[in-house]
Amino acid sequence: MTSSLADEPVEPSAEDDEPLTPGEYADHLDELGDAWEVVEEHHLEATYAFEDFASALAFTNDVGELAEAEWHHPDIHLSWGEVRIEMWSHDIDGLHRSDFVMAARMDRIYDEYGEA
């Protein structure tokens, strides 16, 4: 599933931004793939499945390149056949629209690998 969010720019949060509330992020969450969920109204989390370690590692590297290019870095947990990602805006200690844009872009990258 590729969301139109994936085509939007990743805009950093402003100093006076507050984390999104459930009502504010609900539509963004609906645009993401089924892998994503909001945990404790604080961060996004997704687990992507792969057929082997090499594919999971390649995906991790692709996500890392995206994170560096956008200067918005998720926590990435790599294991055999699986990559778990946690994403939130650390400077506001919660969710920002940019987190959902990044998640949509990760879904787009995952789509390139096909389903495991």
C-alpha positions as CSV (number, residue, x, y, z in Angstrom):
1,M,0.0,0.0,0.0
2,T,1.4,3.3,-1.0
3,S,0.0,6.4,0.6
4,S,-0.1,10.0,-0.8
5,L,1.7,10.9,2.4
6,A,4.8,9.3,0.9
7,D,4.9,12.1,-1.7
8,E,4.9,14.9,0.9
9,P,8.0,16.6,2.2
10,V,9.4,15.6,5.6
11,E,9.1,18.9,7.5
12,P,10.8,19.0,10.9
13,S,8.7,20.0,13.9
14,A,8.9,23.6,15.1
15,E,10.0,24.5,18.6
16,D,6.5,25.3,19.7
17,D,4.8,22.2,18.1
18,E,2.9,19.8,20.3
19,P,2.7,16.1,19.6
20,L,-0.3,15.0,17.6
21,T,-3.4,13.8,19.5
22,P,-5.2,10.6,18.5
23,G,-7.8,12.7,16.7
24,E,-5.2,14.5,14.8
25,Y,-3.2,11.5,13.7
26,A,-6.1,9.0,13.0
27,D,-6.4,9.9,9.3
28,H,-2.6,9.7,8.8
29,L,-2.6,6.2,10.4
30,D,-5.4,5.1,8.1
31,E,-3.2,6.0,5.2
32,L,-0.3,3.7,6.3
33,G,0.1,0.0,5.6
34,D,-1.3,-2.6,8.0
35,A,2.1,-3.0,9.6
36,W,1.9,0.3,11.5
37,E,0.3,1.0,14.8
38,V,0.5,3.8,17.3
39,V,1.9,2.7,20.7
40,E,0.9,4.5,23.9
41,E,-0.1,7.6,21.8
42,H,3.6,8.2,21.6
43,H,5.3,6.5,18.7
44,L,4.7,4.5,15.5
45,E,5.8,0.9,15.3
46,A,5.9,-1.5,12.4
47,T,7.3,-5.0,11.8
48,Y,8.2,-6.0,8.3
49,A,8.7,-9.7,7.3
50,F,11.3,-10.9,4.9
51,E,12.2,-14.3,3.5
52,D,15.8,-14.1,4.7
53,F,18.4,-12.1,6.6
54,A,19.9,-10.6,3.4
55,S,16.6,-9.0,2.3
56,A,15.9,-7.7,5.8
57,L,19.4,-6.2,5.9
58,A,19.0,-4.6,2.5
59,F,15.7,-3.0,3.6
60,T,17.3,-1.8,6.7
61,N,20.0,-0.1,4.6
62,D,17.4,1.5,2.4
63,V,15.6,2.8,5.4
64,G,18.8,4.1,6.8
65,E,19.6,6.0,3.6
66,L,16.1,7.5,3.6
67,A,16.6,8.5,7.3
68,E,20.0,10.2,6.5
69,A,18.6,12.0,3.5
70,E,15.7,13.4,5.5
71,W,17.6,13.7,8.8
72,H,14.7,12.0,10.6
73,H,16.0,8.8,12.2
74,P,13.9,5.8,13.4
75,D,15.0,3.1,15.8
76,I,15.6,0.0,13.7
77,H,15.7,-3.5,15.0
78,L,17.1,-6.1,12.6
79,S,16.8,-9.8,13.0
80,W,16.6,-12.8,10.7
81,G,13.7,-12.3,8.3
82,E,12.3,-9.3,10.2
83,V,12.8,-5.6,10.7
84,R,11.0,-3.7,13.4
85,I,10.9,0.1,13.2
86,E,9.9,2.6,15.9
87,M,9.4,6.2,14.8
88,W,8.6,9.4,16.6
89,S,9.9,13.0,16.8
90,H,12.3,13.1,19.6
91,D,12.3,16.9,19.9
92,I,8.6,17.0,20.8
93,D,8.7,13.5,22.4
94,G,5.7,12.3,20.4
95,L,4.2,12.1,17.0
96,H,4.4,14.7,14.2
97,R,3.1,14.6,10.7
98,S,6.7,14.0,9.5
99,D,6.7,10.6,11.3
100,F,3.7,9.5,9.2
101,V,5.3,10.7,6.0
102,M,8.5,8.7,6.8
103,A,6.4,5.7,7.7
104,A,4.6,6.0,4.3
105,R,7.9,6.2,2.6
106,M,9.1,3.1,4.4
107,D,6.0,1.3,3.2
108,R,6.9,2.3,-0.3
109,I,10.4,0.9,0.1
110,Y,8.9,-2.3,1.5
111,D,6.6,-2.6,-1.5
112,E,9.6,-2.8,-3.7
113,Y,10.7,-6.0,-1.9
114,G,7.4,-7.8,-2.4
115,E,5.7,-9.7,0.4
116,A,7.6,-12.3,2.3
